[in-house]
Amino acid sequence: MTTRHAVVSGASIAGLSAAFWLRCTGWEVTVLERATEFRDGGQNVDVRGVGREVLAKMGLTEAVRAQNTTETGTVFVDASGEVLVELPSDGPDGATAELEILRGDFARTILRHLPEGVEIGYGDTIAAVQEEAERVTVTTNAGRVLHADLLVVAEGVRSTTRDLLFEGQVDRRALGITMVFGTIPRTTEDDSRWRWYTTVGGRQVHLRPDNHGTTRAILACTEAEDPTRLDQAEALARIRDRFSGVGWEARRILDGFDGSDDVYFDHLTQIRMPTWHRGRVCLAGDAAWCVTPMGGGGASLALVSGYVLAACLSDTGSGSLATGLTAYEAWMRPLVDDVQQLPRWIKPFAFPRTRQGLALRRMADKALLSPVLAPLTARFARIADTDRTLPSITATGTTR
Ligand SMILES: Cc1cc2nc3c(=O)[nH]c(=O)nc-3n(C[C@H](O)[C@H](O)[C@H](O)COP(=O)(O)OP(=O)(O)OC[C@H]3O[C@@H](n4cnc5c(N)ncnc54)[C@H](O)[C@@H]3O)c2cc1C
């Protein structure tokens, strides 16, 4: 059998997982990444549900555990930092998950454990794609021409190759929420828990410990305008206005973000598409189905997608690529649908606007975490959860 060749665009969690598993099943793999070097940065992501199984199959559970963010639990606090409620963090799927790791550490771990032979081209992106029955030809902006059997687009929520190839099929649902993630210096008052402050005007302030001696901060608010369209200084100035007078640690975070080179803006946008593949092209991770942090589990789904894709294609040695891609999509879709269907009340609940709304929210928090309702509430943390068995994979002798 001739070796099949895959081009993967995007070297974060979805792209690296696809590269890992396609290579393990005997494909030649070329990864293209827009950034000029490995892209670090980002905050806590967690490995949940069937993601834990995939991680174990990769032999990476202990490597991820060793880089745990050190977070010991999650608490809701008031404006003075007093703890109002403590969320359950026992078991693998607590608010602070058992396998909690920074995005950059996670992506680097997969990168370092890629099987031999995966080529990564940094600082290069796809300029054109020519699709034919027998192959797909990718021309890059650096002038490379790559003939492949499969193109995997794993470029994240704002994927340009997806937009080029699936024009008219990308349903972007902005949730009207902005989140700003950044790293700030740690102080002696910072503790080992995720501290989460919700206040009026649809605003939240978060502080989380990390395993690098710094503190990860998040400012989240309801906001119609997409800050990712602005330059960073302008976007930060608007956030400063939006969070003026909020209290607790907001000012410290804003000052910290001003001097930080690791600030990441997101205007939460779900991506929904009628199909994730066509011909010899398929989508994976946020490029296909961004679930946003409101749904949760984006990293787990991205990780799982690489395995499921390679497994479905390894099964089709004599079958068609289309059969494998259809099976991939059929396996992934229920997991994605589960987190994309947000209840209507979730946004006003998470981001109360008025004092009355905030008071109601605080009462509801206590009720939802009571012993009676806690099992129901725990359902929200069960992400990428399924009773279905992962498709089996036929690995070749490719070494790691
Ligand atoms: C730097 C960074 C920081 C992040 N921080 C957070 C965070 O703090 N909290 C959170 O919830 N989520 C964060 N995310 C998003 C999170 O990683 C994803 O939601 C999730 O893990 C799914 O991963 P993905 O691989 O599908 O997409 P992503 O992680 O978004 O990765 C997409 C990759 O494709 C590359 N890329 C983009 N366009 C092109 C192109 N045209 N050609 C080639 N490569 C391209 C990007 O540089 C990136 O490496 C971050 C992502 C990145 C890239």
The ligand as an SDF file (V2000), in Angstrom:
LIG
                    3D

 53 58  0  0  0  0  0  0  0  0999 V2000
   -2.2550   31.4220   21.7740 C   0  0  0  0  0  0  0  0  0  0  0  0
   -3.5790   30.8430   22.1830 C   0  0  0  0  0  0  0  0  0  0  0  0
   -4.0690   31.1150   23.4610 C   0  0  0  0  0  0  0  0  0  0  0  0
   -5.3010   30.5930   23.8510 C   0  0  0  0  0  0  0  0  0  0  0  0
   -5.7360   30.8780   25.1040 N   0  0  0  0  0  0  0  0  0  0  0  0
   -6.9060   30.3800   25.5250 C   0  0  0  0  0  0  0  0  0  0  0  0
   -7.3620   30.6430   26.8500 C   0  0  0  0  0  0  0  0  0  0  0  0
   -6.6940   31.3190   27.6280 O   0  0  0  0  0  0  0  0  0  0  0  0
   -8.5660   30.1360   27.2240 N   0  0  0  0  0  0  0  0  0  0  0  0
   -9.3290   29.3770   26.3760 C   0  0  0  0  0  0  0  0  0  0  0  0
  -10.4110   28.9300   26.7570 O   0  0  0  0  0  0  0  0  0  0  0  0
   -8.9140   29.0890   25.1300 N   0  0  0  0  0  0  0  0  0  0  0  0
   -7.7350   29.5820   24.6800 C   0  0  0  0  0  0  0  0  0  0  0  0
   -7.3090   29.3150   23.4070 N   0  0  0  0  0  0  0  0  0  0  0  0
   -8.1870   28.5030   22.5390 C   0  0  0  0  0  0  0  0  0  0  0  0
   -8.0430   27.0100   22.8190 C   0  0  0  0  0  0  0  0  0  0  0  0
   -6.7280   26.5860   22.6090 O   0  0  0  0  0  0  0  0  0  0  0  0
   -8.9900   26.2740   21.8830 C   0  0  0  0  0  0  0  0  0  0  0  0
  -10.3210   26.6840   22.1690 O   0  0  0  0  0  0  0  0  0  0  0  0
   -9.0210   24.7580   21.9940 C   0  0  0  0  0  0  0  0  0  0  0  0
   -7.9270   24.2400   22.6410 O   0  0  0  0  0  0  0  0  0  0  0  0
   -9.1560   24.1210   20.6020 C   0  0  0  0  0  0  0  0  0  0  0  0
   -7.9160   24.1320   19.9550 O   0  0  0  0  0  0  0  0  0  0  0  0
   -7.6930   24.2140   18.3890 P   0  0  0  0  0  0  0  0  0  0  0  0
   -6.4140   23.5130   18.1390 O   0  0  0  0  0  0  0  0  0  0  0  0
   -8.8960   23.7840   17.6460 O   0  0  0  0  0  0  0  0  0  0  0  0
   -7.5620   25.7840   18.0760 O   0  0  0  0  0  0  0  0  0  0  0  0
   -6.4970   26.8500   18.5850 P   0  0  0  0  0  0  0  0  0  0  0  0
   -5.9420   26.4800   19.8960 O   0  0  0  0  0  0  0  0  0  0  0  0
   -7.1380   28.1760   18.4570 O   0  0  0  0  0  0  0  0  0  0  0  0
   -5.2930   26.7290   17.5360 O   0  0  0  0  0  0  0  0  0  0  0  0
   -5.3150   27.1230   16.2020 C   0  0  0  0  0  0  0  0  0  0  0  0
   -3.8770   27.1100   15.6680 C   0  0  0  0  0  0  0  0  0  0  0  0
   -3.8870   27.3910   14.2780 O   0  0  0  0  0  0  0  0  0  0  0  0
   -2.9700   28.4350   13.9860 C   0  0  0  0  0  0  0  0  0  0  0  0
   -3.4930   29.1430   12.8340 N   0  0  0  0  0  0  0  0  0  0  0  0
   -4.4880   30.0490   12.7740 C   0  0  0  0  0  0  0  0  0  0  0  0
   -4.7110   30.4220   11.5130 N   0  0  0  0  0  0  0  0  0  0  0  0
   -3.8380   29.7360   10.7520 C   0  0  0  0  0  0  0  0  0  0  0  0
   -3.6010   29.6730    9.3480 C   0  0  0  0  0  0  0  0  0  0  0  0
   -4.3140   30.3900    8.4720 N   0  0  0  0  0  0  0  0  0  0  0  0
   -2.6340   28.8460    8.8980 N   0  0  0  0  0  0  0  0  0  0  0  0
   -1.8870   28.0810    9.7690 C   0  0  0  0  0  0  0  0  0  0  0  0
   -2.0900   28.1090   11.1080 N   0  0  0  0  0  0  0  0  0  0  0  0
   -3.0500   28.9190   11.5840 C   0  0  0  0  0  0  0  0  0  0  0  0
   -2.9190   29.2530   15.2650 C   0  0  0  0  0  0  0  0  0  0  0  0
   -1.7090   30.0100   15.3510 O   0  0  0  0  0  0  0  0  0  0  0  0
   -2.9860   28.1500   16.3220 C   0  0  0  0  0  0  0  0  0  0  0  0
   -1.7170   27.5920   16.5790 O   0  0  0  0  0  0  0  0  0  0  0  0
   -6.0720   29.7990   22.9470 C   0  0  0  0  0  0  0  0  0  0  0  0
   -5.5810   29.5120   21.6740 C   0  0  0  0  0  0  0  0  0  0  0  0
   -4.3440   30.0260   21.2750 C   0  0  0  0  0  0  0  0  0  0  0  0
   -3.8220   29.7240   19.8850 C   0  0  0  0  0  0  0  0  0  0  0  0
  1  2  1  0
  2  3  1  0
  2 52  2  0
  3  4  2  0
  4  5  1  0
  4 50  1  0
  5  6  2  0
  6  7  1  0
  6 13  1  0
  7  8  2  0
  7  9  1  0
  9 10  1  0
 10 11  2  0
 10 12  1  0
 12 13  2  0
 13 14  1  0
 14 15  1  0
 14 50  1  0
 15 16  1  0
 16 17  1  0
 16 18  1  0
 18 19  1  0
 18 20  1  0
 20 21  1  0
 20 22  1  0
 22 23  1  0
 23 24  1  0
 24 25  2  0
 24 26  1  0
 24 27  1  0
 27 28  1  0
 28 29  2  0
 28 30  1  0
 28 31  1  0
 31 32  1  0
 32 33  1  0
 33 34  1  0
 33 48  1  0
 34 35  1  0
 35 36  1  0
 35 46  1  0
 36 37  1  0
 36 45  1  0
 37 38  2  0
 38 39  1  0
 39 40  1  0
 39 45  2  0
 40 41  1  0
 40 42  2  0
 42 43  1  0
 43 44  2  0
 44 45  1  0
 46 47  1  0
 46 48  1  0
 48 49  1  0
 50 51  2  0
 51 52  1  0
 52 53  1  0
M  END
$$$$
